[in-house]
Amino acid sequence: MQAETIKNELIALGNPEKAILLSSFFQTKEGQYAHGDIFLGVTVPQIRKTVVPYKVLPLEEIKKLLSSKFHECRFAALVLLVDQFERRDDSLQEKVYNFYLSNTLHINSWDLVDLSAHKIVGAWLIDKDRSRLYDLAKSNWLWDQRIAIVATFAFIRKNDFDDILRLSTYFLTHSHHLIHKACGWMLREVGKRDITILQDFLDKHASQMPRVMLRYAIEKLSEEERKAYLYTPNSIRNKKTLL
């Protein structure tokens, strides 16, 4: 019954005015990406504080939270999952990893993915076969696709860029802005660590990149470089003129 207790605590913290704002921010109207999601109006710090006494919540209870119609309950479940993954040994981490990938139907918003994908999926796959990433990328479920992208943040932090370059190339023709943003964000992180690799990717693909992906990727470049990629024919930069 601990999941029910957490849910009731979050309901008690709910703020109707914040719930309206969050519903609008996360685009919950018909036809939008989060259609039907329900918000209580609880802040992230409040959620994190609420789950502190439940750090060892069993997975069956976490699943109840993760299956909730309330966005904040699903967020709370993922906070607990990340904490358990980071505190446990390999055998239990694998159990959390498999649980996570078995329940992506409920990890159905960009904030839920961004909170957890790199800290569970990416962290587990750092030293393992990564074919599962590409299975996620080929899924018809938008959030599986975003999980694949954001999971690579764990690799990027270790200067391992191959997977995000492959995935960003794969998603060049994707139709959804939340995939464009995720790829652009990860490419920007690559550039923070190795600007040459980012520049090489941009020189090859900038003319094909969705505008949002490109803008996110070049955000930390100089103004001159950004303009070159955005406005030069084919968005290809003449490196020599910028030196």
C-alpha positions in Angstrom: 0.0 0.0 0.0 3.0 2.3 0.0 2.4 3.4 -3.6 -1.1 4.4 -2.6 0.3 6.4 0.4 2.7 8.3 -1.9 0.0 9.0 -4.4 -2.3 10.4 -1.6 0.6 12.6 -0.3 1.1 14.0 -3.8 -2.6 14.6 -4.2 -2.6 16.5 -0.9 0.2 18.7 -2.2 -1.6 19.5 -5.4 -2.1 23.0 -6.6 -5.0 23.5 -9.1 -3.5 26.7 -10.6 -0.1 25.0 -11.1 -1.9 22.0 -12.6 -3.5 24.2 -15.3 -0.1 25.8 -16.1 1.6 22.4 -16.3 -1.1 20.9 -18.5 -0.7 23.8 -20.9 3.2 23.6 -20.8 3.2 19.9 -21.4 0.6 20.2 -24.3 -2.1 17.9 -23.0 -4.9 19.0 -25.3 -6.3 16.7 -28.0 -3.9 16.3 -30.8 -0.9 17.3 -28.8 1.9 15.0 -27.7 0.7 14.6 -24.1 -3.0 14.4 -24.8 -4.9 13.2 -21.7 -2.1 13.5 -19.2 -3.3 14.7 -15.8 -1.3 17.0 -13.5 -1.7 17.6 -9.8 0.3 20.8 -9.7 3.2 19.5 -7.5 6.7 20.8 -8.0 9.7 18.6 -8.6 11.3 19.5 -5.3 8.1 18.5 -3.6 8.0 15.2 -5.4 11.6 14.4 -4.5 11.0 15.3 -0.8 7.9 13.1 -0.7 9.7 10.0 -1.9 12.7 10.3 0.5 11.2 7.9 3.1 10.5 5.3 0.4 13.9 4.7 -1.1 13.6 0.9 -0.8 10.1 0.7 -2.3 9.7 -2.7 -4.0 9.4 -2.7 -7.8 5.8 -4.0 -7.6 4.9 -0.8 -5.7 6.9 1.4 -8.0 5.0 -0.2 -10.9 1.7 1.0 -9.3 3.1 4.5 -9.2 4.4 4.3 -12.7 1.0 3.2 -14.0 -0.8 6.1 -12.4 -2.8 8.6 -14.4 -1.1 11.4 -12.5 2.0 12.7 -14.1 3.7 13.5 -10.7 3.2 9.9 -9.6 5.0 8.6 -12.6 7.8 11.1 -12.0 8.0 10.0 -8.4 8.3 6.4 -9.6 11.2 7.2 -11.8 13.0 9.2 -9.1 12.8 6.1 -7.0 14.0 3.9 -9.8 17.0 6.0 -10.6 17.9 6.1 -6.9 17.7 2.4 -6.6 19.7 1.8 -9.7 22.5 4.1 -8.5 22.7 2.5 -5.1 22.6 -1.2 -6.0 25.0 -3.9 -7.3 25.1 -5.2 -10.8 22.4 -7.9 -10.4 19.9 -5.5 -9.0 20.8 -2.8 -11.5 20.0 -5.3 -14.3 16.7 -5.9 -12.7 15.9 -2.2 -12.6 17.1 -1.8 -16.2 14.8 -4.6 -17.4 11.9 -3.3 -15.4 12.4 0.2 -16.9 12.4 -1.1 -20.5 9.4 -3.3 -19.8 7.4 -0.2 -18.7 8.2 2.4 -21.3 4.5 2.7 -22.1 4.3 4.7 -18.9 7.4 6.8 -19.4 5.5 9.0 -21.8 6.7 12.5 -21.5 10.0 14.2 -22.3 10.6 15.2 -18.7 10.1 11.5 -17.6 12.6 10.3 -20.2 15.1 13.0 -19.5 15.0 12.3 -15.8 15.8 8.7 -16.2 17.0 7.3 -19.6 20.7 8.1 -19.3 20.8 7.3 -15.6 19.4 3.8 -16.1 19.5 2.6 -19.7 22.7 4.6 -20.6 24.4 3.8 -17.4 23.7 0.0 -17.7 24.9 -0.1 -21.4 28.1 1.8 -21.0 30.2 -1.4 -21.0 27.7 -3.7 -22.8 26.2 -4.5 -26.1 24.1 -1.6 -27.2 21.8 -3.2 -29.8 18.9 -2.5 -27.5 19.3 1.2 -28.2 18.7 0.6 -31.9 15.6 -1.5 -31.1 14.3 1.4 -29.2 15.2 3.8 -32.0 13.2 1.7 -34.4 10.2 1.5 -32.2 6.9 3.2 -33.2 6.6 4.6 -29.7 7.9 8.2 -29.6 9.2 7.9 -26.1 11.2 4.7 -26.8 12.9 6.7 -29.5 13.7 9.6 -27.1 14.9 7.1 -24.5 17.4 5.8 -27.1 18.7 9.3 -27.7 18.9 10.5 -24.2 20.5 7.3 -23.0 23.6 8.2 -24.9 24.2 11.1 -22.5 25.9 8.5 -20.3 28.3 7.6 -23.1 28.9 11.2 -24.1 30.0 12.0 -20.6 32.7 9.4 -21.1 33.7 10.9 -24.4 32.1 8.0 -26.3 30.2 9.6 -29.2 29.6 6.9 -31.8 26.1 6.0 -30.8 24.7 9.6 -30.7 26.2 10.3 -34.1 24.6 7.2 -35.6 21.3 7.9 -33.9 21.3 11.6 -34.9 21.9 10.5 -38.5 19.1 8.0 -38.3 16.7 10.6 -37.0 17.5 13.3 -39.6 14.2 12.7 -41.3 12.1 12.2 -38.2 8.9 14.2 -38.1 8.6 15.1 -34.4 10.2 18.2 -32.8 10.8 16.3 -29.5 13.2 13.9 -31.3 14.8 16.9 -33.1 15.4 18.6 -29.8 16.8 15.5 -28.1 19.3 14.9 -30.9 20.3 18.6 -31.0 20.8 18.6 -27.2 23.0 15.5 -27.3 25.0 16.9 -30.2 25.6 20.1 -28.3 26.9 18.0 -25.4 29.3 16.3 -27.8 30.5 19.7 -28.9 31.3 20.7 -25.4 33.7 17.8 -25.2 35.1 17.7 -28.7 34.2 20.6 -31.0 35.9 19.0 -34.0 33.6 16.0 -33.9 30.5 18.2 -33.7 31.8 20.4 -36.6 32.5 17.4 -38.7 28.9 16.1 -38.2 27.5 19.5 -39.0 29.6 19.9 -42.1 28.2 16.6 -43.3 24.6 16.9 -42.2 23.6 20.5 -41.4 21.8 20.9 -44.7 19.6 17.9 -43.9 19.0 18.6 -40.2 15.6 19.8 -39.0 15.9 23.4 -38.0 15.3 22.7 -34.3 17.9 20.0 -34.2 20.4 22.3 -35.8 19.7 25.2 -33.6 20.1 23.1 -30.4 23.3 21.6 -31.7 25.0 24.9 -32.5 23.9 26.8 -29.4 27.3 26.9 -27.8 29.2 27.8 -31.0 30.4 31.3 -31.7 27.9 33.7 -33.3 29.8 33.7 -36.5 29.8 29.9 -36.7 26.1 29.8 -35.9 25.3 32.2 -38.6 27.4 30.2 -41.1 25.6 27.0 -40.4 22.2 28.6 -40.4 22.5 30.9 -43.4 25.3 29.8 -45.6 24.0 27.8 -48.6 23.6 24.2 -47.6 24.5 25.4 -44.0 28.1 24.2 -44.6 30.7 26.3 -43.0 33.9 27.4 -44.7 36.3 26.7 -41.9 39.2 28.7 -43.3 37.2 31.9 -43.5 36.3 31.6 -39.8 39.9 31.0 -38.5 
